[in-house]
Amino acid sequence: MKGLLDDRQARTGWLLIIIAALYIIWFAKVRLFAEGVPIGKKEWLYFAGMSICLMLGAANVHMAALRAGKRKLEDTTKTSA
């Protein structure tokens, strides 16, 4: 857990994922499935932007995990050599 808290890239990725997921859930619940005024162009743009943020957050977390694995491999190679 300490490695996750120290890794700024993973922390940023999880923040992007959480914020985007919360907005998408809110948008679906309040705007798509509830009656009300029509959804404007601006709201669709925000929805698309949050979808992109969700993908970027997932990519950040994945890249952080790959980098951590590479570091661990380099550390084991240094200690065994």
Secondary structure, DSSP 8 states (H G I E B T S, - for coil): -HHHHH-HHHHHHHHHHHHHHHHHHHIIIIIISS-SS---HHHHHHHHHHHHHHHHHHHHHHHHHHHHHHHHHHHHHHHH-
